[in-house]
Amino acid sequence: MGNGDGTFQTPSLYSTHMQQVWAVTTGSFLGNGKVDVAVAGYGLGFMPGNGDGTFENSTTATPPSTAVLCIL
């Protein structure tokens, strides 16, 4: 997160619980105005935003090999 003066806070690391991540996107997927994170790789992950620049722990699902992820 930015400090508003051109500097940044210490980064936070979040585990996706996946071997590889191919795509990451953000948006208010729950419709509550908070930024959430969705990841795709060898599985699908979702981290709900807390509204303060932090996120809840990742929840993951392993899709079948024919699954297609479409992020608009």
All heavy atoms as TSV, in Angstrom:
chain	resi	resn	atom	element	x	y	z
A	1	MET	N	N	0.849	-1.175	0.000
A	1	MET	CA	C	0.000	0.000	0.000
A	1	MET	C	C	0.889	1.231	0.000
A	1	MET	O	O	1.947	1.273	0.605
A	1	MET	CB	C	-0.918	-0.002	1.219
A	1	MET	CG	C	-1.971	-1.071	1.158
A	1	MET	SD	S	-3.171	-1.043	2.497
A	1	MET	CE	C	-3.669	0.642	2.584
A	2	GLY	N	N	0.428	2.268	-0.659
A	2	GLY	CA	C	1.169	3.523	-0.704
A	2	GLY	C	C	0.973	4.340	0.557
A	2	GLY	O	O	-0.075	4.294	1.196
A	3	ASN	N	N	2.014	5.124	0.897
A	3	ASN	CA	C	1.950	6.009	2.059
A	3	ASN	C	C	1.468	7.407	1.700
A	3	ASN	O	O	1.298	8.239	2.573
A	3	ASN	CB	C	3.329	6.100	2.728
A	3	ASN	CG	C	3.741	4.790	3.350
A	3	ASN	OD1	O	2.937	4.101	3.949
A	3	ASN	ND2	N	5.006	4.434	3.190
A	4	GLY	N	N	1.275	7.661	0.398
A	4	GLY	CA	C	0.805	8.976	-0.040
A	4	GLY	C	C	1.923	9.973	-0.276
A	4	GLY	O	O	1.668	11.111	-0.640
A	5	ASP	N	N	3.175	9.555	-0.057
A	5	ASP	CA	C	4.308	10.460	-0.258
A	5	ASP	C	C	5.336	9.884	-1.238
A	5	ASP	O	O	6.484	10.295	-1.257
A	5	ASP	CB	C	4.984	10.773	1.086
A	5	ASP	CG	C	5.537	9.534	1.775
A	5	ASP	OD1	O	5.442	8.413	1.212
A	5	ASP	OD2	O	6.075	9.684	2.890
A	6	GLY	N	N	4.904	8.908	-2.051
A	6	GLY	CA	C	5.799	8.270	-3.017
A	6	GLY	C	C	6.509	7.054	-2.453
A	6	GLY	O	O	7.260	6.398	-3.170
A	7	THR	N	N	6.299	6.727	-1.195
A	7	THR	CA	C	6.896	5.537	-0.605
A	7	THR	C	C	5.805	4.500	-0.333
A	7	THR	O	O	4.613	4.811	-0.409
A	7	THR	CB	C	7.630	5.868	0.719
A	7	THR	OG1	O	6.674	6.358	1.673
A	7	THR	CG2	C	8.713	6.918	0.496
A	8	PHE	N	N	6.229	3.305	-0.013
A	8	PHE	CA	C	5.287	2.211	0.193
A	8	PHE	C	C	5.519	1.530	1.529
A	8	PHE	O	O	6.620	1.538	2.055
A	8	PHE	CB	C	5.416	1.175	-0.932
A	8	PHE	CG	C	5.043	1.714	-2.280
A	8	PHE	CD1	C	6.000	2.299	-3.098
A	8	PHE	CD2	C	3.735	1.653	-2.718
A	8	PHE	CE1	C	5.657	2.798	-4.333
A	8	PHE	CE2	C	3.385	2.161	-3.949
A	8	PHE	CZ	C	4.355	2.741	-4.765
A	9	GLN	N	N	4.474	0.910	2.037
A	9	GLN	CA	C	4.575	0.122	3.256
A	9	GLN	C	C	5.259	-1.202	2.947
A	9	GLN	O	O	5.404	-1.593	1.790
A	9	GLN	CB	C	3.184	-0.139	3.836
A	9	GLN	CG	C	2.470	1.118	4.269
A	9	GLN	CD	C	1.063	0.836	4.773
A	9	GLN	OE1	O	0.702	-0.292	5.056
A	9	GLN	NE2	N	0.257	1.887	4.873
A	10	THR	N	N	5.682	-1.899	3.978
A	10	THR	CA	C	6.291	-3.214	3.813
A	10	THR	C	C	5.282	-4.150	3.162
A	10	THR	O	O	4.130	-4.204	3.593
A	10	THR	CB	C	6.717	-3.782	5.178
A	10	THR	OG1	O	7.599	-2.855	5.805
A	10	THR	CG2	C	7.396	-5.118	5.038
A	11	PRO	N	N	5.704	-4.887	2.112
A	11	PRO	CA	C	4.754	-5.777	1.443
A	11	PRO	C	C	4.300	-6.912	2.353
A	11	PRO	O	O	5.023	-7.331	3.254
A	11	PRO	CB	C	5.542	-6.336	0.261
A	11	PRO	CG	C	6.941	-5.907	0.429
A	11	PRO	CD	C	7.021	-4.900	1.514
A	12	SER	N	N	3.099	-7.391	2.099
A	12	SER	CA	C	2.550	-8.548	2.803
A	12	SER	C	C	2.544	-9.721	1.847
A	12	SER	O	O	2.250	-9.566	0.664
A	12	SER	CB	C	1.120	-8.270	3.270
A	12	SER	OG	O	1.088	-7.199	4.163
A	13	LEU	N	N	2.853	-10.890	2.343
A	13	LEU	CA	C	2.853	-12.100	1.525
A	13	LEU	C	C	1.638	-12.945	1.883
A	13	LEU	O	O	1.311	-13.119	3.058
A	13	LEU	CB	C	4.127	-12.909	1.761
A	13	LEU	CG	C	5.434	-12.206	1.425
A	13	LEU	CD1	C	6.615	-13.101	1.791
A	13	LEU	CD2	C	5.488	-11.823	-0.036
A	14	TYR	N	N	0.979	-13.470	0.856
A	14	TYR	CA	C	-0.185	-14.322	1.039
A	14	TYR	C	C	0.037	-15.604	0.258
A	14	TYR	O	O	0.467	-15.573	-0.889
A	14	TYR	CB	C	-1.459	-13.638	0.533
A	14	TYR	CG	C	-1.840	-12.419	1.330
A	14	TYR	CD1	C	-1.381	-11.161	0.985
A	14	TYR	CD2	C	-2.662	-12.543	2.442
A	14	TYR	CE1	C	-1.716	-10.039	1.729
A	14	TYR	CE2	C	-3.012	-11.431	3.191
A	14	TYR	CZ	C	-2.530	-10.192	2.829
A	14	TYR	OH	O	-2.880	-9.091	3.568
A	15	SER	N	N	-0.267	-16.740	0.852
A	15	SER	CA	C	-0.123	-18.021	0.184
A	15	SER	C	C	-1.369	-18.332	-0.624
A	15	SER	O	O	-2.493	-18.151	-0.151
A	15	SER	CB	C	0.111	-19.134	1.204
A	15	SER	OG	O	0.113	-20.391	0.546
A	16	THR	N	N	-1.163	-18.813	-1.846
A	16	THR	CA	C	-2.284	-19.272	-2.669
A	16	THR	C	C	-2.496	-20.766	-2.517
A	16	THR	O	O	-3.463	-21.299	-3.018
A	16	THR	CB	C	-2.039	-18.964	-4.153
A	16	THR	OG1	O	-0.881	-19.699	-4.582
A	16	THR	CG2	C	-1.850	-17.483	-4.390
A	17	HIS	N	N	-1.572	-21.449	-1.850
A	17	HIS	CA	C	-1.629	-22.898	-1.668
A	17	HIS	C	C	-1.602	-23.627	-3.003
A	17	HIS	O	O	-2.137	-24.714	-3.125
A	17	HIS	CB	C	-2.859	-23.321	-0.855
A	17	HIS	CG	C	-2.972	-22.606	0.445
A	17	HIS	ND1	N	-2.156	-22.872	1.510
A	17	HIS	CD2	C	-3.785	-21.601	0.856
A	17	HIS	CE1	C	-2.457	-22.088	2.510
A	17	HIS	NE2	N	-3.447	-21.298	2.147
A	18	MET	N	N	-0.964	-23.022	-4.022
A	18	MET	CA	C	-0.873	-23.635	-5.340
A	18	MET	C	C	0.588	-23.747	-5.746
A	18	MET	O	O	1.415	-22.937	-5.344
A	18	MET	CB	C	-1.592	-22.786	-6.387
A	18	MET	CG	C	-3.074	-22.804	-6.289
A	18	MET	SD	S	-3.802	-21.858	-7.633
A	18	MET	CE	C	-4.862	-20.779	-6.695
A	19	GLN	N	N	0.891	-24.760	-6.582
A	19	GLN	CA	C	2.247	-24.931	-7.078
A	19	GLN	C	C	2.608	-23.812	-8.059
A	19	GLN	O	O	3.740	-23.349	-8.067
A	19	GLN	CB	C	2.401	-26.280	-7.762
A	19	GLN	CG	C	2.291	-27.445	-6.801
A	19	GLN	CD	C	2.366	-28.768	-7.534
A	19	GLN	OE1	O	2.415	-28.824	-8.757
A	19	GLN	NE2	N	2.367	-29.852	-6.789
A	20	GLN	N	N	1.698	-23.446	-8.897
A	20	GLN	CA	C	1.919	-22.388	-9.882
A	20	GLN	C	C	0.679	-21.514	-9.967
A	20	GLN	O	O	-0.440	-21.990	-9.838
A	20	GLN	CB	C	2.203	-22.959	-11.274
A	20	GLN	CG	C	3.533	-23.626	-11.392
A	20	GLN	CD	C	3.785	-24.065	-12.834
A	20	GLN	OE1	O	2.860	-24.292	-13.616
A	20	GLN	NE2	N	5.040	-24.188	-13.187
A	21	VAL	N	N	0.902	-20.227	-10.207
A	21	VAL	CA	C	-0.189	-19.277	-10.440
A	21	VAL	C	C	0.002	-18.695	-11.834
A	21	VAL	O	O	1.081	-18.219	-12.170
A	21	VAL	CB	C	-0.195	-18.164	-9.374
A	21	VAL	CG1	C	-1.200	-17.080	-9.739
A	21	VAL	CG2	C	-0.504	-18.733	-8.002
A	22	TRP	N	N	-1.030	-18.742	-12.642
A	22	TRP	CA	C	-0.964	-18.256	-14.011
A	22	TRP	C	C	-1.603	-16.885	-14.186
A	22	TRP	O	O	-1.236	-16.129	-15.066
A	22	TRP	CB	C	-1.652	-19.229	-14.970
A	22	TRP	CG	C	-1.064	-20.604	-14.951
A	22	TRP	CD1	C	0.263	-20.926	-14.831
A	22	TRP	CD2	C	-1.761	-21.835	-15.039
A	22	TRP	NE1	N	0.420	-22.284	-14.835
A	22	TRP	CE2	C	-0.813	-22.874	-14.966
A	22	TRP	CE3	C	-3.096	-22.164	-15.159
A	22	TRP	CZ2	C	-1.152	-24.213	-15.026
A	22	TRP	CZ3	C	-3.443	-23.501	-15.227
A	22	TRP	CH2	C	-2.474	-24.507	-15.163
A	23	ALA	N	N	-2.575	-16.572	-13.369
A	23	ALA	CA	C	-3.282	-15.301	-13.539
A	23	ALA	C	C	-3.752	-14.786	-12.178
A	23	ALA	O	O	-4.120	-15.570	-11.306
A	23	ALA	CB	C	-4.488	-15.483	-14.463
A	24	VAL	N	N	-3.704	-13.480	-12.022
A	24	VAL	CA	C	-4.178	-12.815	-10.810
A	24	VAL	C	C	-5.029	-11.630	-11.239
A	24	VAL	O	O	-4.671	-10.905	-12.175
A	24	VAL	CB	C	-3.004	-12.304	-9.950
A	24	VAL	CG1	C	-3.506	-11.546	-8.734
A	24	VAL	CG2	C	-2.099	-13.443	-9.531
A	25	THR	N	N	-6.137	-11.429	-10.583
A	25	THR	CA	C	-6.965	-10.260	-10.877
A	25	THR	C	C	-7.611	-9.765	-9.585
A	25	THR	O	O	-7.711	-10.508	-8.614
A	25	THR	CB	C	-8.047	-10.579	-11.941
A	25	THR	OG1	O	-8.663	-9.362	-12.359
A	25	THR	CG2	C	-9.091	-11.535	-11.393
A	26	THR	N	N	-7.997	-8.515	-9.581
A	26	THR	CA	C	-8.639	-7.922	-8.413
A	26	THR	C	C	-9.987	-7.334	-8.812
A	26	THR	O	O	-10.221	-7.022	-9.970
A	26	THR	CB	C	-7.778	-6.811	-7.789
A	26	THR	OG1	O	-7.566	-5.784	-8.762
A	26	THR	CG2	C	-6.446	-7.347	-7.309
A	27	GLY	N	N	-10.848	-7.179	-7.867
A	27	GLY	CA	C	-12.155	-6.580	-8.091
A	27	GLY	C	C	-13.002	-6.775	-6.852
A	27	GLY	O	O	-12.631	-7.507	-5.938
A	28	SER	N	N	-14.143	-6.127	-6.820
A	28	SER	CA	C	-15.080	-6.316	-5.707
A	28	SER	C	C	-16.037	-7.431	-6.093
A	28	SER	O	O	-17.176	-7.198	-6.469
A	28	SER	CB	C	-15.840	-5.019	-5.418
A	28	SER	OG	O	-16.736	-5.229	-4.347
A	29	PHE	N	N	-15.548	-8.682	-6.007
A	29	PHE	CA	C	-16.322	-9.826	-6.477
A	29	PHE	C	C	-17.510	-10.142	-5.581
A	29	PHE	O	O	-18.465	-10.773	-6.020
A	29	PHE	CB	C	-15.414	-11.049	-6.601
A	29	PHE	CG	C	-14.232	-10.807	-7.492
A	29	PHE	CD1	C	-12.950	-10.919	-6.999
A	29	PHE	CD2	C	-14.402	-10.435	-8.813
A	29	PHE	CE1	C	-11.858	-10.686	-7.805
A	29	PHE	CE2	C	-13.312	-10.192	-9.637
A	29	PHE	CZ	C	-12.041	-10.322	-9.127
A	30	LEU	N	N	-17.461	-9.728	-4.332
A	30	LEU	CA	C	-18.573	-9.972	-3.418
A	30	LEU	C	C	-19.589	-8.834	-3.432
A	30	LEU	O	O	-20.612	-8.897	-2.763
A	30	LEU	CB	C	-18.047	-10.184	-1.987
A	30	LEU	CG	C	-17.108	-11.374	-1.805
A	30	LEU	CD1	C	-16.586	-11.438	-0.380
A	30	LEU	CD2	C	-17.812	-12.669	-2.172
A	31	GLY	N	N	-19.294	-7.777	-4.192
A	31	GLY	CA	C	-20.218	-6.663	-4.319
A	31	GLY	C	C	-20.317	-5.775	-3.093
A	31	GLY	O	O	-21.261	-5.007	-2.963
A	32	ASN	N	N	-19.324	-5.839	-2.202
A	32	ASN	CA	C	-19.366	-5.030	-0.982
A	32	ASN	C	C	-18.446	-3.815	-1.038
A	32	ASN	O	O	-18.261	-3.125	-0.047
A	32	ASN	CB	C	-19.020	-5.895	0.239
A	32	ASN	CG	C	-17.642	-6.530	0.136
A	32	ASN	OD1	O	-16.882	-6.239	-0.772
A	32	ASN	ND2	N	-17.343	-7.418	1.068
A	33	GLY	N	N	-17.860	-3.543	-2.206
A	33	GLY	CA	C	-16.991	-2.390	-2.369
A	33	GLY	C	C	-15.566	-2.610	-1.891
A	33	GLY	O	O	-14.727	-1.726	-2.040
A	34	LYS	N	N	-15.268	-3.773	-1.324
A	34	LYS	CA	C	-13.910	-4.097	-0.883
A	34	LYS	C	C	-13.188	-4.842	-2.001
A	34	LYS	O	O	-13.780	-5.671	-2.694
A	34	LYS	CB	C	-13.945	-4.963	0.376
A	34	LYS	CG	C	-14.591	-4.286	1.568
A	34	LYS	CD	C	-14.668	-5.229	2.755
A	34	LYS	CE	C	-15.387	-4.584	3.921
A	34	LYS	NZ	N	-15.541	-5.540	5.047
A	35	VAL	N	N	-11.891	-4.540	-2.180
A	35	VAL	CA	C	-11.108	-5.191	-3.223
A	35	VAL	C	C	-10.772	-6.617	-2.792
A	35	VAL	O	O	-10.234	-6.837	-1.708
A	35	VAL	CB	C	-9.817	-4.401	-3.514
A	35	VAL	CG1	C	-8.952	-5.137	-4.534
A	35	VAL	CG2	C	-10.149	-3.009	-4.014
A	36	ASP	N	N	-11.112	-7.592	-3.647
A	36	ASP	CA	C	-10.805	-8.998	-3.436
A	36	ASP	C	C	-9.763	-9.423	-4.459
A	36	ASP	O	O	-9.538	-8.732	-5.457
A	36	ASP	CB	C	-12.067	-9.861	-3.620
A	36	ASP	CG	C	-13.240	-9.383	-2.777
A	36	ASP	OD1	O	-13.046	-9.218	-1.560
A	36	ASP	OD2	O	-14.327	-9.167	-3.343
A	37	VAL	N	N	-9.125	-10.573	-4.232
A	37	VAL	CA	C	-8.127	-11.110	-5.155
A	37	VAL	C	C	-8.567	-12.503	-5.585
A	37	VAL	O	O	-8.944	-13.326	-4.750
A	37	VAL	CB	C	-6.737	-11.194	-4.492
A	37	VAL	CG1	C	-5.727	-11.853	-5.429
A	37	VAL	CG2	C	-6.238	-9.823	-4.078
A	38	ALA	N	N	-8.522	-12.760	-6.900
A	38	ALA	CA	C	-8.785	-14.091	-7.445
A	38	ALA	C	C	-7.536	-14.538	-8.189
A	38	ALA	O	O	-6.895	-13.745	-8.880
A	38	ALA	CB	C	-9.980	-14.067	-8.393
A	39	VAL	N	N	-7.153	-15.809	-8.013
A	39	VAL	CA	C	-5.975	-16.353	-8.682
A	39	VAL	C	C	-6.345	-17.647	-9.388
A	39	VAL	O	O	-7.253	-18.371	-8.960
A	39	VAL	CB	C	-4.815	-16.609	-7.684
A	39	VAL	CG1	C	-4.319	-15.310	-7.095
A	39	VAL	CG2	C	-5.223	-17.566	-6.584
A	40	ALA	N	N	-5.656	-17.924	-10.489
A	40	ALA	CA	C	-5.867	-19.161	-11.238
A	40	ALA	C	C	-4.515	-19.782	-11.517
A	40	ALA	O	O	-3.544	-19.091	-11.811
A	40	ALA	CB	C	-6.597	-18.883	-12.550
A	41	GLY	N	N	-4.453	-21.069	-11.414
A	41	GLY	CA	C	-3.237	-21.836	-11.675
A	41	GLY	C	C	-3.615	-23.296	-11.659
A	41	GLY	O	O	-4.587	-23.702	-12.277
A	42	TYR	N	N	-2.869	-24.109	-10.895
A	42	TYR	CA	C	-3.278	-25.490	-10.668
A	42	TYR	C	C	-4.342	-25.488	-9.583
A	42	TYR	O	O	-4.160	-25.988	-8.491
A	42	TYR	CB	C	-2.084	-26.352	-10.257
A	42	TYR	CG	C	-1.139	-26.646	-11.391
A	42	TYR	CD1	C	0.200	-26.336	-11.298
A	42	TYR	CD2	C	-1.608	-27.234	-12.558
A	42	TYR	CE1	C	1.065	-26.609	-12.345
A	42	TYR	CE2	C	-0.761	-27.500	-13.616
A	42	TYR	CZ	C	0.584	-27.193	-13.496
A	42	TYR	OH	O	1.431	-27.452	-14.527
A	43	GLY	N	N	-5.444	-24.863	-9.876
A	43	GLY	CA	C	-6.546	-24.669	-8.950
A	43	GLY	C	C	-7.037	-23.242	-9.059
A	43	GLY	O	O	-6.529	-22.443	-9.844
A	44	LEU	N	N	-8.035	-22.923	-8.285
A	44	LEU	CA	C	-8.588	-21.576	-8.243
A	44	LEU	C	C	-8.505	-21.089	-6.804
A	44	LEU	O	O	-8.778	-21.848	-5.874
A	44	LEU	CB	C	-10.042	-21.569	-8.706
A	44	LEU	CG	C	-10.314	-22.115	-10.099
A	44	LEU	CD1	C	-11.815	-22.198	-10.355
A	44	LEU	CD2	C	-9.656	-21.245	-11.143
A	45	GLY	N	N	-8.140	-19.853	-6.611
A	45	GLY	CA	C	-8.053	-19.299	-5.265
A	45	GLY	C	C	-8.796	-17.981	-5.168
A	45	GLY	O	O	-8.938	-17.256	-6.152
A	46	PHE	N	N	-9.250	-17.677	-3.974
A	46	PHE	CA	C	-9.983	-16.440	-3.746
A	46	PHE	C	C	-9.616	-15.913	-2.367
A	46	PHE	O	O	-9.633	-16.664	-1.391
A	46	PHE	CB	C	-11.496	-16.693	-3.829
A	46	PHE	CG	C	-12.323	-15.482	-3.545
A	46	PHE	CD1	C	-12.387	-14.452	-4.457
A	46	PHE	CD2	C	-13.022	-15.354	-2.357
A	46	PHE	CE1	C	-13.142	-13.313	-4.206
A	46	PHE	CE2	C	-13.777	-14.235	-2.088
A	46	PHE	CZ	C	-13.838	-13.210	-3.020
A	47	MET	N	N	-9.249	-14.633	-2.295
A	47	MET	CA	C	-8.924	-13.995	-1.029
A	47	MET	C	C	-9.820	-12.777	-0.850
A	47	MET	O	O	-9.632	-11.759	-1.508
A	47	MET	CB	C	-7.455	-13.581	-1.004
A	47	MET	CG	C	-6.505	-14.752	-0.970
A	47	MET	SD	S	-4.777	-14.266	-0.984
A	47	MET	CE	C	-4.502	-14.102	-2.734
A	48	PRO	N	N	-10.842	-12.871	0.008
A	48	PRO	CA	C	-11.715	-11.725	0.256
A	48	PRO	C	C	-10.942	-10.583	0.896
A	48	PRO	O	O	-10.103	-10.794	1.770
A	48	PRO	CB	C	-12.768	-12.273	1.217
A	48	PRO	CG	C	-12.691	-13.751	1.114
A	48	PRO	CD	C	-11.277	-14.050	0.755
A	49	GLY	N	N	-11.214	-9.368	0.453
A	49	GLY	CA	C	-10.570	-8.193	1.014
A	49	GLY	C	C	-11.217	-7.757	2.318
A	49	GLY	O	O	-12.418	-7.914	2.515
A	50	ASN	N	N	-10.388	-7.187	3.206
A	50	ASN	CA	C	-10.887	-6.666	4.480
A	50	ASN	C	C	-11.222	-5.179	4.411
A	50	ASN	O	O	-11.720	-4.616	5.377
A	50	ASN	CB	C	-9.854	-6.910	5.581
A	50	ASN	CG	C	-9.658	-8.379	5.850
A	50	ASN	OD1	O	-10.616	-9.139	5.890
A	50	ASN	ND2	N	-8.420	-8.793	6.021
A	51	GLY	N	N	-10.927	-4.542	3.273
A	51	GLY	CA	C	-11.247	-3.130	3.113
A	51	GLY	C	C	-10.155	-2.188	3.595
A	51	GLY	O	O	-10.298	-0.976	3.495
A	52	ASP	N	N	-9.057	-2.744	4.121
A	52	ASP	CA	C	-7.956	-1.913	4.613
A	52	ASP	C	C	-6.631	-2.242	3.933
A	52	ASP	O	O	-5.559	-1.928	4.438
A	52	ASP	CB	C	-7.814	-2.074	6.130
A	52	ASP	CG	C	-7.512	-3.512	6.555
A	52	ASP	OD1	O	-7.407	-4.407	5.674
A	52	ASP	OD2	O	-7.368	-3.742	7.765
A	53	GLY	N	N	-6.700	-2.912	2.769
A	53	GLY	CA	C	-5.491	-3.299	2.047
A	53	GLY	C	C	-4.975	-4.669	2.434
A	53	GLY	O	O	-3.964	-5.112	1.913
A	54	THR	N	N	-5.676	-5.361	3.330
A	54	THR	CA	C	-5.302	-6.720	3.694
A	54	THR	C	C	-6.392	-7.674	3.219
A	54	THR	O	O	-7.488	-7.251	2.848
A	54	THR	CB	C	-5.108	-6.865	5.223
A	54	THR	OG1	O	-6.362	-6.621	5.870
A	54	THR	CG2	C	-4.055	-5.888	5.746
A	55	PHE	N	N	-6.059	-8.967	3.243
A	55	PHE	CA	C	-6.972	-9.973	2.724
A	55	PHE	C	C	-7.086	-11.138	3.692
A	55	PHE	O	O	-6.174	-11.416	4.467
A	55	PHE	CB	C	-6.482	-10.489	1.361
A	55	PHE	CG	C	-6.359	-9.390	0.354
A	55	PHE	CD1	C	-5.174	-8.694	0.212
A	55	PHE	CD2	C	-7.438	-9.027	-0.419
A	55	PHE	CE1	C	-5.060	-7.656	-0.701
A	55	PHE	CE2	C	-7.343	-7.986	-1.337
A	55	PHE	CZ	C	-6.144	-7.301	-1.473
A	56	GLU	N	N	-8.214	-11.828	3.632
A	56	GLU	CA	C	-8.407	-13.035	4.419
A	56	GLU	C	C	-7.602	-14.162	3.785
A	56	GLU	O	O	-7.143	-14.050	2.653
A	56	GLU	CB	C	-9.888	-13.398	4.477
A	56	GLU	CG	C	-10.725	-12.370	5.219
A	56	GLU	CD	C	-12.186	-12.742	5.296
A	56	GLU	OE1	O	-12.509	-13.952	5.259
A	56	GLU	OE2	O	-13.007	-11.817	5.382
A	57	ASN	N	N	-7.457	-15.264	4.490
A	57	ASN	CA	C	-6.721	-16.410	3.968
A	57	ASN	C	C	-7.371	-16.917	2.691
A	57	ASN	O	O	-8.585	-16.833	2.513
A	57	ASN	CB	C	-6.676	-17.536	4.999
A	57	ASN	CG	C	-5.798	-17.189	6.179
A	57	ASN	OD1	O	-4.818	-16.456	6.044
A	57	ASN	ND2	N	-6.141	-17.706	7.337
A	58	SER	N	N	-6.530	-17.469	1.832
A	58	SER	CA	C	-6.994	-17.987	0.556
A	58	SER	C	C	-7.830	-19.244	0.737
A	58	SER	O	O	-7.515	-20.105	1.542
A	58	SER	CB	C	-5.786	-18.317	-0.328
A	58	SER	OG	O	-6.169	-18.964	-1.504
A	59	THR	N	N	-8.914	-19.311	-0.018
A	59	THR	CA	C	-9.668	-20.548	-0.154
A	59	THR	C	C	-9.379	-21.056	-1.553
A	59	THR	O	O	-9.269	-20.274	-2.503
A	59	THR	CB	C	-11.180	-20.321	0.027
A	59	THR	OG1	O	-11.620	-19.355	-0.933
A	59	THR	CG2	C	-11.492	-19.827	1.420
A	60	THR	N	N	-9.183	-22.347	-1.710
A	60	THR	CA	C	-8.819	-22.898	-3.012
A	60	THR	C	C	-9.741	-24.036	-3.386
A	60	THR	O	O	-10.357	-24.665	-2.544
A	60	THR	CB	C	-7.363	-23.415	-3.018
A	60	THR	OG1	O	-7.245	-24.422	-2.019
A	60	THR	CG2	C	-6.367	-22.305	-2.766
A	61	ALA	N	N	-9.796	-24.278	-4.686
A	61	ALA	CA	C	-10.538	-25.416	-5.231
A	61	ALA	C	C	-9.740	-25.944	-6.404
A	61	ALA	O	O	-9.098	-25.176	-7.121
A	61	ALA	CB	C	-11.921	-24.979	-5.700
A	62	THR	N	N	-9.720	-27.220	-6.597
A	62	THR	CA	C	-9.035	-27.813	-7.735
A	62	THR	C	C	-10.076	-28.164	-8.780
A	62	THR	O	O	-10.903	-29.052	-8.555
A	62	THR	CB	C	-8.260	-29.076	-7.327
A	62	THR	OG1	O	-7.357	-28.710	-6.292
A	62	THR	CG2	C	-7.488	-29.646	-8.496
A	63	PRO	N	N	-10.056	-27.448	-9.907
A	63	PRO	CA	C	-11.065	-27.718	-10.938
A	63	PRO	C	C	-10.724	-28.970	-11.737
A	63	PRO	O	O	-9.578	-29.403	-11.753
A	63	PRO	CB	C	-10.979	-26.479	-11.836
A	63	PRO	CG	C	-9.554	-26.049	-11.719
A	63	PRO	CD	C	-9.151	-26.378	-10.293
A	64	PRO	N	N	-11.702	-29.555	-12.426
A	64	PRO	CA	C	-11.384	-30.660	-13.337
A	64	PRO	C	C	-10.498	-30.152	-14.463
A	64	PRO	O	O	-10.427	-28.955	-14.730
A	64	PRO	CB	C	-12.757	-31.090	-13.859
A	64	PRO	CG	C	-13.713	-30.043	-13.454
A	64	PRO	CD	C	-13.093	-29.225	-12.371
A	65	SER	N	N	-9.811	-31.042	-15.134
A	65	SER	CA	C	-8.829	-30.642	-16.154
A	65	SER	C	C	-9.482	-29.905	-17.317
A	65	SER	O	O	-8.791	-29.207	-18.071
A	65	SER	CB	C	-8.074	-31.857	-16.684
A	65	SER	OG	O	-8.969	-32.772	-17.255
A	66	THR	N	N	-10.790	-30.004	-17.500
A	66	THR	CA	C	-11.466	-29.340	-18.608
A	66	THR	C	C	-12.068	-27.995	-18.207
A	66	THR	O	O	-12.719	-27.346	-18.999
A	66	THR	CB	C	-12.577	-30.236	-19.172
A	66	THR	OG1	O	-13.478	-30.554	-18.121
A	66	THR	CG2	C	-12.017	-31.500	-19.766
A	67	ALA	N	N	-11.842	-27.584	-16.964
A	67	ALA	CA	C	-12.446	-26.325	-16.494
A	67	ALA	C	C	-11.809	-25.134	-17.193
A	67	ALA	O	O	-10.640	-25.129	-17.518
A	67	ALA	CB	C	-12.264	-26.187	-14.979
A	68	VAL	N	N	-12.620	-24.121	-17.418
A	68	VAL	CA	C	-12.152	-22.887	-18.039
A	68	VAL	C	C	-12.492	-21.736	-17.108
A	68	VAL	O	O	-13.617	-21.644	-16.612
A	68	VAL	CB	C	-12.841	-22.652	-19.411
A	68	VAL	CG1	C	-12.433	-21.305	-19.977
A	68	VAL	CG2	C	-12.505	-23.779	-20.369
A	69	LEU	N	N	-11.519	-20.882	-16.847
A	69	LEU	CA	C	-11.739	-19.704	-16.001
A	69	LEU	C	C	-11.873	-18.501	-16.900
A	69	LEU	O	O	-11.007	-18.228	-17.723
A	69	LEU	CB	C	-10.575	-19.513	-15.034
A	69	LEU	CG	C	-10.635	-18.258	-14.171
A	69	LEU	CD1	C	-11.825	-18.328	-13.222
A	69	LEU	CD2	C	-9.345	-18.088	-13.401
A	70	CYS	N	N	-12.956	-17.776	-16.771
A	70	CYS	CA	C	-13.183	-16.572	-17.549
A	70	CYS	C	C	-13.322	-15.405	-16.579
A	70	CYS	O	O	-14.263	-15.367	-15.798
A	70	CYS	CB	C	-14.440	-16.705	-18.406
A	70	CYS	SG	S	-14.773	-15.228	-19.382
A	71	ILE	N	N	-12.359	-14.482	-16.626
A	71	ILE	CA	C	-12.379	-13.303	-15.752
A	71	ILE	C	C	-12.617	-12.090	-16.627
A	71	ILE	O	O	-11.830	-11.798	-17.516
A	71	ILE	CB	C	-11.071	-13.181	-14.962
A	71	ILE	CG1	C	-10.856	-14.433	-14.106
A	71	ILE	CG2	C	-11.085	-11.940	-14.095
A	71	ILE	CD1	C	-9.513	-14.495	-13.432
A	72	LEU	N	N	-13.701	-11.414	-16.397
A	72	LEU	CA	C	-14.034	-10.227	-17.199
A	72	LEU	C	C	-13.646	-8.983	-16.482
A	72	LEU	O	O	-13.734	-8.830	-15.319
A	72	LEU	CB	C	-15.515	-10.217	-17.512
A	72	LEU	CG	C	-16.024	-11.452	-18.239
A	72	LEU	CD1	C	-17.536	-11.374	-18.395
A	72	LEU	CD2	C	-15.353	-11.603	-19.574
